[in-house]
Amino acid sequence: MASKTESARDESDDAPAESTDSESTLETARRQLHRAAGHLDIDQNIVERLNYPKKVHEVTIPIERDDGSVDVFTGYRAQHDSVRGPFKGGLRYHPDVTRDECVGLGMWMTWKCAVMDLPFGGAKGGVAVNPKELSGGEKERLTRRFAQELRDNIGPNQDIPAPDMGTDPQTMAWLMDAYSMQEGETTPGVVTGKPPVVGGSEGREEAPGRSVAIITQLVCEYYDRRLEDTTVAIQGYGSVGANAARLLDEWGATVVAISDVNGAMYEPDGIETAAVPSHDEEPEAVTAYADTVISNDELLTLDVDVLVPAALGNVITEENADAIAADFVVEGANGPTTSTADSILAERDIAVIPDILANAGGVTVSYFEWLQDINRRAWSLERVNDELEVEMQAAWDAVRSEFERSDVTWRDAAYIVALSRLADAHEARGLWP
């Protein structure tokens, strides 16, 4: 081998000389844009346009608490680019939500939709609130009021939210219902990630983890590794991590470590992943089922073939990049590798498969859900999974071809593919006077 905590159901790098481990999401997104542009012969005016969001909506959301008091929260919706189709991206409830974070994450969604060749642009939004401090009724009231505040700026052909950190299918059902009541007609296509009973898609919740597993399998094939001989460590055992782990286990890989916020289960001979509850099934249960417990930091430096950071962003940093012992890093979370760490891993010839490709199953199945809503015709789970595999293979092929042709990192290859498609669309549409 080379010297080598709960993930969102998200639709989810390149450093200058100084450390950029503390750079913001927006700074990272812009850095990635300019690095990719440096590999392409494109109009710099297009690059300048992509530096900025088209619109950012900021709203105040007053809600009545269960005790009769009123609290006011701030919400955002950053709409980055819609040259290829309606804005698309998650809505998160988290105390650290900011305007610039939403803009940066919206830019990432633009790249992700483009690298998957989906007819969407990028957006992101959220409310600066701790959802753990809200009762079910308070969360519903917050969601419905947020939907009302954004009503004129979202829609099935305008901007389509989805679940993210702190939100879930029920949140999307409330948002869809609030929007539909105001519009006077049921409009399931205004959001994706809903429960199937109200127009959601089978397989949507599992899709980001499934795409991580598919890409891991393709990486192993590319580097002539048998999946049956591959060891995997996965940080995070939520929707992304648990689904990726179980699929890879089912397909023959040996999953030796999984984790949640309390620590990691480590079993060198392999974990029976189906026997360990995911965060959704039993929150923070991983260590309770473990014979050997190690820290999340130790998991990141295990001597394995594949490392899947599927928990938080910025977990592989300048401080630990030299200790990463995996041959391949497949990013399950959004932005788990800082710019400086990315450069260090590249120098060490550790292949990093970027989040905008690896975890793009979520937005891809959201696209399938949108199609089902528009056509009022549901797909079977088998069809969803088959179609997802086709889309992931096509995206992998495009990125792999760029990787081989341009002699760049996997991350650069993915961004070059995305930016090429965006530039072509902007060139074709032109600039409105």
PyMOL commands that set and color helices and strands:
alter all, ss='L'
color gray80, all
select helices_A, chain A and resi 25-37+44-50+99-115+131-133+136-153+169-183+188-190+196-198+207-222+227-229+239-250+273-275+286-289+296-300+321-323+339-347+355-358+361-375+381-406+410-429
alter helices_A, ss='H'
color red, helices_A
select strands_A, chain A and resi 55-64+70-81+87-94+121-128+159-163+231-235+254-260+263-266+293-294+306-309+328-330+351-353
alter strands_A, ss='S'
color yellow, strands_A
deselect
rebuild
show_as cartoon
